[in-house]
């Protein structure tokens, strides 16, 4: 765990966790000068995994914090799950995934694995980078992949054996 530029850029892999709000996260990334470090790591093809809010800040912007720019490593905007009668927001709990056959993080998992969510947002601009979706009133982009940049809207660290498998797949990923 570090905020040091040199250590981050020497890392074999980077995990960007996140809990809280988009605006606060971006303010902290800017304050600690980590925005440019993370963009540099992505350019260097260091495998980068954003989890929950850590994934959201990889995108350009979020409805949660109008006017606040994200890292812009991935194209798209984080949008709210639409309100619907009987649907609790934030989305908290277990949900199954529909995974794309070419999703690196999901290699070796059974169809429709269950993972744990705590969130209210997600929408990628390019459907080609979406590697897993979950139905929760609408189809949610639950995981993305673009080169060596990965994102999980759900929490693999709270998703039991399935989550450990996803993290092992990320660890096995080699930089390009």
Buried (B, 14 or more C-beta within 10 A) or exposed (E): EEEEBEEBBEBEBBBBBBEEBBBBBBEBBEEEEBBEBBBEBBEEEBBBBBBBBBBBBBBBBBEBBEEBBBBBBBEBBBBBBEEEEEEEBEBEEBBBBBBBEEBBBBBEBEEEBBBBBBBBBBBBEEEEBBBBBBEBBBEBBBBBBBEBBBBBBBBBBBBBEBBEBBBBBBEEBEEE
